[in-house]
C-alpha cells in the first residue's frame, strides 16, 4: 500500500510539473520513474499471488491448475 501511495504522490508531482510547464525532459524522467515503480508493484503482487497458489492449493486439481496458469499469465505479462 505504501508503494501505491508513493506512486500517487509521484503522479501528482507530474501533474504539477505539467501545469507549471516544466521541461519535457524533466517530466519524462519522472514518468520513467513512475513506470519503474509500477513494474515493481506488479512484480510484488504477482509473486504474492503465486505464493498463495502454492501455499494454499485447491483440492480440485483442475481448479488448482487453472489458478496456477492464471498466476503465470500475470507474471508473463510483466
N, C-alpha and C positions, 0 to 999 in steps of 0.2 A: 504494500500500500504506500509506503514511503517513496518508492521509486515513482509511482504514478503521480504522487503529489509534487515531486520534483519536476516531472515532465510537464505537469500543468503549469508550474511556475515558469519553466523554460518557454512554453508556448506563449504565455502572457508577455514574457520579455520580448519575444519575436514580434508580437503584435505591436508592442510599444515602439520597438525599433522601426517598424514599417510606418507607423503613424508619424514618427519623428523624421521619416525619410532618411534613415541611416544608410550607409554604404551597402550596396548589394552584396559585396564580398563578405562583410561582417554578418549580414543576415544569413547568408549561405553557410557560414561557419557554424552558426547557432543551429540551423536546420540540420546540418550534418550530425551535430552532437545529439540532437533530439532523435534522429533516426537510429543512431547507435544505442541510445538508451532504450528505445522501443524494442530493438533487437534483443537486448539483454533481458528485458521484462518477458518477452515472448519465450526466450530460452529457459528462464526460471520456471515459467508456467508450464511449458512442455515437459520439462524434467519432473516437475511435481506431479503432473498428470500420469506420466509413465510410472513413476514411483508408486502411486496409488494403485495403478493397474497390477503391478507386480506384488505389492504387499497385501492387497485385498482382492484376490482373484474371485471371479464369479463362479458359482457352482456349475452353471451351464457352460460347457466347454465352447460351444459355438458363440455364445454371447461374449465370453471372455476373449475369444479370438477376434471378434468384431471390435471389441473395446481396445485391444492392443493395436489393431490395424488403424483405428481412428487416432490413437495417440501417435503412431508412426507418421501418419499423414500430416499431423500438426508439425512434427519435427522436420519432415521433408520440405514443407513449405517455407521454412525458415531458411 
